[in-house]
Amino acid sequence: MLISHKHKFICISIPKTGTRSLRETLCPLNILDIIGHPTSTDFPQHGIALECKQSLENLGYNFDDYFSFCVVRNPWDRYLSFFKYYKERAEEYLKTTDFKEWKDLKIKQGKFASELFTNNNERFILKKIICRQRNQSEYFLNTREIIVSHIARFENLQNEFDYLCETIGLDKIQLSHGNKSINQISCSDIYNQELIDLVAEKEKEVIDLMSYVYK
């Protein structure tokens, strides 16, 4: 979650939709008043719009006065990105012998990932990841109503970011590309029909809204 009172915008950060690129591009500009943190209760890093609205109102701000947006992603690709992320975290954790430089959150993620990838097959792992993550529509809906100003596509992220800059009065900036996976696993390597259907059911709202299909 990223908030600028001066430029009147809110970024609701859905995991695995380019949120690190947005954060690394916007933070150096010194225009952000609130940068969500993983352990924050008021403004968590990946908090939903409804929580942000309430937290702002508690501080005397009106959510509707801001240009609020989030980025969504083809859900089959997004869950595969989670899989790659946890696989890399597991490999890093298992080969590390000295954790003195690791933050508590990184250690926690490493333990979880290493347990997930120990003695489990890839489709079981992906299914568990799909089941434990929030669906994307929870981040921008209030029951059935969309409460953000704009829903951007990850697949067109630079153009979407250009639109954001134009809307809030910033010069156009080239997005950084943080957190890119080096793992080359593709959807066809791991998805079967059961997993394809599981994602289709779980992410029906965003699939219907953005006309996403499994490729």
C-alpha positions as a Markdown table, in Angstrom:
| # | Residue | x | y | z |
|---|---|---|---|---|
| 1 | Met | 0.0 | 0.0 | 0.0 |
| 2 | Leu | 1.4 | 3.4 | -1.1 |
| 3 | Ile | -0.3 | 6.7 | -0.3 |
| 4 | Ser | 0.5 | 10.3 | -1.2 |
| 5 | His | -1.5 | 13.0 | 0.4 |
| 6 | Lys | 0.1 | 15.7 | -1.7 |
| 7 | His | -0.7 | 14.0 | -5.0 |
| 8 | Lys | -3.9 | 12.4 | -3.7 |
| 9 | Phe | -3.3 | 8.8 | -4.8 |
| 10 | Ile | -3.5 | 5.4 | -3.2 |
| 11 | Cys | -1.9 | 2.2 | -4.6 |
| 12 | Ile | -3.5 | -1.0 | -3.2 |
| 13 | Ser | -0.7 | -3.5 | -3.6 |
| 14 | Ile | -1.9 | -6.9 | -4.7 |
| 15 | Pro | 1.0 | -9.4 | -4.3 |
| 16 | Lys | 2.7 | -10.6 | -7.5 |
| 17 | Thr | 1.4 | -7.8 | -9.6 |
| 18 | Gly | 4.5 | -5.6 | -10.0 |
| 19 | Thr | 4.1 | -4.0 | -6.6 |
| 20 | Arg | 7.8 | -4.0 | -5.9 |
| 21 | Ser | 8.5 | -2.2 | -9.2 |
| 22 | Leu | 5.9 | 0.5 | -8.3 |
| 23 | Arg | 7.4 | 0.9 | -4.8 |
| 24 | Glu | 11.0 | 1.1 | -6.0 |
| 25 | Thr | 10.0 | 3.6 | -8.7 |
| 26 | Leu | 7.9 | 5.9 | -6.4 |
| 27 | Cys | 9.9 | 5.8 | -3.2 |
| 28 | Pro | 12.9 | 7.8 | -4.4 |
| 29 | Leu | 10.6 | 10.6 | -5.5 |
| 30 | Asn | 9.9 | 11.5 | -1.9 |
| 31 | Ile | 6.2 | 11.9 | -2.6 |
| 32 | Leu | 4.9 | 9.1 | -0.4 |
| 33 | Asp | 3.5 | 9.8 | 3.0 |
| 34 | Ile | 2.5 | 6.1 | 3.8 |
| 35 | Ile | 4.5 | 3.1 | 2.7 |
| 36 | Gly | 2.7 | -0.1 | 3.8 |
| 37 | His | 4.8 | -2.5 | 5.9 |
| 38 | Pro | 4.2 | -6.2 | 6.2 |
| 39 | Thr | 3.7 | -6.0 | 10.0 |
| 40 | Ser | 1.6 | -2.8 | 10.1 |
| 41 | Thr | -2.0 | -3.1 | 11.4 |
| 42 | Asp | -3.3 | 0.2 | 10.0 |
| 43 | Phe | -1.6 | 0.2 | 6.6 |
| 44 | Pro | -0.2 | -3.3 | 5.8 |
| 45 | Gln | 1.9 | -3.7 | 2.7 |
| 46 | His | -0.7 | -5.8 | 1.0 |
| 47 | Gly | -3.8 | -4.5 | 2.7 |
| 48 | Ile | -7.1 | -4.4 | 0.9 |
| 49 | Ala | -8.9 | -1.2 | -0.2 |
| 50 | Leu | -11.7 | -1.6 | 2.4 |
| 51 | Glu | -9.1 | -1.7 | 5.2 |
| 52 | Cys | -7.3 | 1.3 | 3.7 |
| 53 | Lys | -10.5 | 3.3 | 3.5 |
| 54 | Gln | -11.2 | 2.6 | 7.2 |
| 55 | Ser | -7.7 | 3.5 | 8.3 |
| 56 | Leu | -7.7 | 6.8 | 6.4 |
| 57 | Glu | -11.1 | 7.7 | 7.9 |
| 58 | Asn | -9.7 | 7.0 | 11.4 |
| 59 | Leu | -7.1 | 9.7 | 10.6 |
| 60 | Gly | -9.6 | 12.2 | 9.3 |
| 61 | Tyr | -9.0 | 11.6 | 5.5 |
| 62 | Asn | -11.6 | 10.7 | 2.9 |
| 63 | Phe | -10.7 | 7.7 | 0.7 |
| 64 | Asp | -12.9 | 9.0 | -2.1 |
| 65 | Asp | -10.8 | 12.2 | -2.3 |
| 66 | Tyr | -7.9 | 10.1 | -3.7 |
| 67 | Phe | -7.2 | 8.5 | -7.0 |
| 68 | Ser | -7.0 | 4.9 | -5.9 |
| 69 | Phe | -5.8 | 2.0 | -8.0 |
| 70 | Cys | -4.6 | -1.5 | -8.0 |
| 71 | Val | -2.9 | -3.8 | -10.5 |
| 72 | Val | -4.4 | -7.2 | -11.4 |
| 73 | Arg | -2.7 | -10.0 | -13.3 |
| 74 | Asn | -3.8 | -13.1 | -15.2 |
| 75 | Pro | -4.5 | -15.3 | -12.2 |
| 76 | Trp | -2.9 | -18.5 | -13.6 |
| 77 | Asp | 0.3 | -16.6 | -14.2 |
| 78 | Arg | 0.0 | -14.9 | -10.8 |
| 79 | Tyr | -0.1 | -18.2 | -8.9 |
| 80 | Leu | 2.7 | -19.6 | -10.9 |
| 81 | Ser | 4.7 | -16.5 | -9.9 |
| 82 | Phe | 4.0 | -17.3 | -6.3 |
| 83 | Phe | 5.2 | -20.9 | -6.9 |
| 84 | Lys | 8.5 | -19.6 | -8.4 |
| 85 | Tyr | 8.9 | -17.1 | -5.6 |
| 86 | Tyr | 8.5 | -19.7 | -2.8 |
| 87 | Lys | 10.7 | -22.2 | -4.7 |
| 88 | Glu | 13.6 | -19.6 | -4.8 |
| 89 | Arg | 13.0 | -18.8 | -1.1 |
| 90 | Ala | 13.2 | -22.5 | -0.2 |
| 91 | Glu | 16.4 | -23.0 | -2.2 |
| 92 | Glu | 18.0 | -19.9 | -0.6 |
| 93 | Tyr | 16.9 | -20.9 | 2.9 |
| 94 | Leu | 18.2 | -24.5 | 2.6 |
| 95 | Lys | 21.6 | -23.5 | 1.4 |
| 96 | Thr | 22.1 | -20.8 | 4.0 |
| 97 | Thr | 24.1 | -21.6 | 7.2 |
| 98 | Asp | 24.2 | -18.1 | 8.8 |
| 99 | Phe | 21.0 | -16.2 | 9.2 |
| 100 | Lys | 22.4 | -13.2 | 11.1 |
| 101 | Glu | 21.8 | -10.9 | 8.2 |
| 102 | Trp | 18.2 | -12.2 | 7.6 |
| 103 | Lys | 15.2 | -10.3 | 8.9 |
| 104 | Asp | 12.6 | -12.2 | 10.8 |
| 105 | Leu | 10.1 | -12.0 | 8.0 |
| 106 | Lys | 12.6 | -13.5 | 5.5 |
| 107 | Ile | 13.4 | -16.3 | 7.9 |
| 108 | Lys | 9.7 | -17.0 | 8.4 |
| 109 | Gln | 9.1 | -17.1 | 4.7 |
| 110 | Gly | 12.2 | -19.3 | 4.2 |
| 111 | Lys | 11.0 | -21.8 | 6.7 |
| 112 | Phe | 7.5 | -22.0 | 5.2 |
| 113 | Ala | 8.9 | -22.3 | 1.7 |
| 114 | Ser | 11.4 | -25.0 | 2.6 |
| 115 | Glu | 8.7 | -27.1 | 4.4 |
| 116 | Leu | 6.3 | -26.6 | 1.4 |
| 117 | Phe | 8.9 | -27.8 | -1.1 |
| 118 | Thr | 10.2 | -30.8 | 1.0 |
| 119 | Asn | 8.8 | -34.1 | -0.1 |
| 120 | Asn | 5.8 | -32.6 | -2.0 |
| 121 | Asn | 5.2 | -32.8 | -5.7 |
| 122 | Glu | 4.8 | -29.6 | -7.7 |
| 123 | Arg | 1.1 | -29.8 | -8.3 |
| 124 | Phe | 0.4 | -30.3 | -4.6 |
| 125 | Ile | 2.5 | -27.3 | -3.8 |
| 126 | Leu | 0.8 | -25.1 | -6.4 |
| 127 | Lys | -2.7 | -26.2 | -5.1 |
| 128 | Lys | -1.7 | -25.3 | -1.6 |
| 129 | Ile | -0.5 | -21.9 | -2.7 |
| 130 | Ile | -3.7 | -21.2 | -4.7 |
| 131 | Cys | -5.8 | -22.2 | -1.7 |
| 132 | Arg | -3.9 | -20.0 | 0.9 |
| 133 | Gln | -3.8 | -16.8 | -1.1 |
| 134 | Arg | -6.5 | -14.1 | -1.2 |
| 135 | Asn | -8.2 | -13.8 | -4.6 |
| 136 | Gln | -7.5 | -10.5 | -6.3 |
| 137 | Ser | -11.1 | -9.2 | -6.2 |
| 138 | Glu | -10.9 | -9.0 | -2.4 |
| 139 | Tyr | -8.4 | -6.2 | -2.7 |
| 140 | Phe | -10.7 | -3.8 | -4.6 |
| 141 | Leu | -14.3 | -4.9 | -3.8 |
| 142 | Asn | -16.6 | -3.9 | -1.0 |
| 143 | Thr | -18.8 | -6.9 | -1.1 |
| 144 | Arg | -19.8 | -6.7 | -4.8 |
| 145 | Glu | -18.9 | -3.0 | -5.4 |
| 146 | Ile | -15.6 | -1.8 | -6.9 |
| 147 | Ile | -14.3 | 0.9 | -4.6 |
| 148 | Val | -11.0 | 1.8 | -6.4 |
| 149 | Ser | -10.8 | 4.5 | -9.1 |
| 150 | His | -8.9 | 2.4 | -11.6 |
| 151 | Ile | -7.9 | -1.3 | -12.1 |
| 152 | Ala | -4.7 | -1.6 | -14.1 |
| 153 | Arg | -3.4 | -4.6 | -16.0 |
| 154 | Phe | 0.0 | -6.0 | -15.0 |
| 155 | Glu | 0.4 | -7.2 | -18.6 |
| 156 | Asn | 0.4 | -3.5 | -19.7 |
| 157 | Leu | 2.1 | -2.1 | -16.6 |
| 158 | Gln | 4.3 | 0.7 | -18.1 |
| 159 | Asn | 1.4 | 2.2 | -20.0 |
| 160 | Glu | -0.8 | 1.9 | -16.9 |
| 161 | Phe | 1.9 | 3.7 | -14.9 |
| 162 | Asp | 2.1 | 6.4 | -17.5 |
| 163 | Tyr | -1.6 | 6.9 | -17.1 |
| 164 | Leu | -1.2 | 7.1 | -13.3 |
| 165 | Cys | 1.6 | 9.7 | -13.7 |
| 166 | Glu | -0.6 | 11.8 | -16.0 |
| 167 | Thr | -3.6 | 11.5 | -13.7 |
| 168 | Ile | -1.8 | 12.6 | -10.5 |
| 169 | Gly | 0.5 | 15.2 | -12.1 |
| 170 | Leu | 3.9 | 13.5 | -12.3 |
| 171 | Asp | 6.3 | 13.4 | -15.2 |
| 172 | Lys | 6.4 | 10.1 | -17.0 |
| 173 | Ile | 8.9 | 7.7 | -15.5 |
| 174 | Gln | 10.4 | 4.4 | -16.6 |
| 175 | Leu | 9.3 | 1.7 | -14.1 |
| 176 | Ser | 12.1 | -0.3 | -12.4 |
| 177 | His | 11.8 | -4.1 | -12.7 |
| 178 | Gly | 12.2 | -5.5 | -9.2 |
| 179 | Asn | 11.7 | -9.0 | -7.9 |
| 180 | Lys | 11.9 | -10.7 | -11.3 |
| 181 | Ser | 12.1 | -14.5 | -11.1 |
| 182 | Ile | 15.0 | -16.3 | -12.7 |
| 183 | Asn | 13.0 | -19.6 | -12.8 |
| 184 | Gln | 11.7 | -20.5 | -16.3 |
| 185 | Ile | 8.9 | -22.8 | -15.3 |
| 186 | Ser | 5.8 | -22.2 | -17.5 |
| 187 | Cys | 2.1 | -22.7 | -16.8 |
| 188 | Ser | 2.0 | -25.8 | -19.1 |
| 189 | Asp | 4.8 | -27.4 | -17.0 |
| 190 | Ile | 2.7 | -27.6 | -13.9 |
| 191 | Tyr | -1.0 | -26.9 | -14.4 |
| 192 | Asn | -3.4 | -29.7 | -14.9 |
| 193 | Gln | -7.2 | -29.4 | -15.5 |
| 194 | Glu | -7.9 | -29.6 | -11.8 |
| 195 | Leu | -5.7 | -26.7 | -11.0 |
| 196 | Ile | -6.9 | -24.7 | -14.1 |
| 197 | Asp | -10.5 | -25.1 | -12.9 |
| 198 | Leu | -9.5 | -24.3 | -9.2 |
| 199 | Val | -8.1 | -20.9 | -10.3 |
| 200 | Ala | -11.1 | -20.2 | -12.6 |
| 201 | Glu | -13.5 | -20.7 | -9.7 |
| 202 | Lys | -11.5 | -18.8 | -7.1 |
| 203 | Glu | -10.7 | -15.8 | -9.4 |
| 204 | Lys | -14.0 | -15.7 | -11.3 |
| 205 | Glu | -14.6 | -12.0 | -10.5 |
| 206 | Val | -11.3 | -10.7 | -11.9 |
| 207 | Ile | -11.4 | -13.2 | -14.8 |
| 208 | Asp | -14.8 | -11.9 | -15.9 |
| 209 | Leu | -13.9 | -8.3 | -15.3 |
| 210 | Met | -10.7 | -8.4 | -17.3 |
| 211 | Ser | -11.5 | -11.2 | -19.7 |
| 212 | Tyr | -8.5 | -13.3 | -18.7 |
| 213 | Val | -8.1 | -16.8 | -20.1 |
| 214 | Tyr | -5.7 | -19.6 | -19.3 |
| 215 | Lys | -2.9 | -19.8 | -21.9 |
